[in-house]
Amino acid sequence: MHLGLIGYGTIARALMPVLAQEQAMPARLTVLARAGREAEAQAAFPRATIVTDAAALIAAQPDLVAECAGQAAVAAHVAPVLRAGLNCIVVSIGALADPALHDTLRAAARDGGARIILPAGAVGGIDILSALRPSGFDSVVYTGRKPPRAWAGSPAEALMDLDALTAETVFFTGTARDAALQYPKNANVAATVALAGAGLDKTEVRLIADPSISANVHEVTVRAGAGEFHIRITGHPSPDNPRTSLTTVYSLAREILNQTREVAI
Ligand SMILES: NC(=O)c1ccc[n+]([C@@H]2O[C@H](COP(=O)([O-])OP(=O)(O)OC[C@H]3O[C@@H](n4cnc5c(N)ncnc54)[C@H](O)[C@@H]3O)[C@@H](O)[C@H]2O)c1
């Protein structure tokens, strides 16, 4: 397989050993890096072809593209990739909380006859959540619980003294749409749960700073017409980027394997 990667950071780098372990190393790699970062990208991926725009990525004709770069990269590169007929896995799903970008990408996918593939990422239970959608939802609640320091740099910092917390503190309750707007750096999971299930306006989000934990904990509680479930995932932080859970890397690898193997599960 010829894999196109947008981004060469924590997720992209950690992906390769997982694919190697699964005997699924891409035969060819093309990596889209920002202009001026070519040498850095080449050092991270010595046998890859490095390009700096979507046109060059498309010209390289990869079989599949995976975005693991961030919301700005989704906005800049994914539409032309889809329009060229290339399926694209989008890891920075929070970008799709912007309805205009979401519409643009869907139109590009339709025009190109391509698919936008959204992995579960850091969270889980997305299979049953998405499957139960036609049965209707009474409620979908996503709770994101992180150690206080993990919320540094977000609006939570203005609401409390993160370093002085001694008990768990719920600092945001609202819709997934508001969560994605107010906490864009943490928008991926809320957007994933919302897009798979009840939508951005009918998915409740609770964000919690919890001094008693050292890893990120995601909980999804669903009451649907055809069943109910509760799932709790403790993601181990990636050693290179504590904000990225290792589970995201494995989820992306699974999505790539499902696109290429005889059996998709
Ligand atoms: N779906 C999920 O559950 C989930 C979980 C964790 C992270 N993510 C998303 O994955 C993204 C990548 O995570 P990471 O830990 O690998 O981040 P990282 O910061 O380690 O790497 C990001 C990479 O993208 C590149 N990049 C940034 N902007 C770009 C642009 N406009 N064009 C091209 N390349 C660009 C950077 O140079 C870097 O190589 C995050 O931004 C986040 O949105 C999603």
The ligand as an ORCA input file, in Angstrom:
! r2SCAN-3c Opt
* xyz 0 1
  N      -9.467     11.872     17.450
  C      -8.817     11.871     18.598
  O      -9.272     11.281     19.584
  C      -7.498     12.577     18.694
  C      -6.667     12.330     19.793
  C      -5.425     12.978     19.842
  C      -5.061     13.871     18.845
  N      -5.896     14.101     17.813
  C      -5.540     15.045     16.740
  O      -4.397     14.611     16.100
  C      -3.573     15.731     15.797
  C      -2.122     15.294     15.761
  O      -1.728     14.850     17.055
  P      -0.185     14.646     17.387
  O      -0.110     14.225     18.820
  O       0.461     13.789     16.352
  O       0.323     16.165     17.256
  P       1.814     16.686     17.034
  O       1.790     18.101     17.442
  O       2.802     15.772     17.665
  O       2.034     16.596     15.445
  C       1.328     17.398     14.523
  C       2.022     17.329     13.174
  O       1.238     18.023     12.211
  C       2.046     18.979     11.517
  N       1.196     20.097     11.111
  C       0.584     21.006     11.913
  N      -0.151     21.858     11.165
  C      -0.010     21.486      9.888
  C      -0.513     21.973      8.657
  N      -1.311     23.053      8.606
  N      -0.163     21.317      7.515
  C       0.642     20.241      7.557
  N       1.153     19.723      8.691
  C       0.836     20.345      9.842
  C       3.136     19.350     12.517
  O       4.265     19.859     11.865
  C       3.399     17.957     13.143
  O       4.218     17.189     12.298
  C      -3.879     16.754     16.900
  O      -3.731     18.061     16.417
  C      -5.282     16.456     17.281
  O      -6.174     17.350     16.623
  C      -7.083     13.479     17.710
*
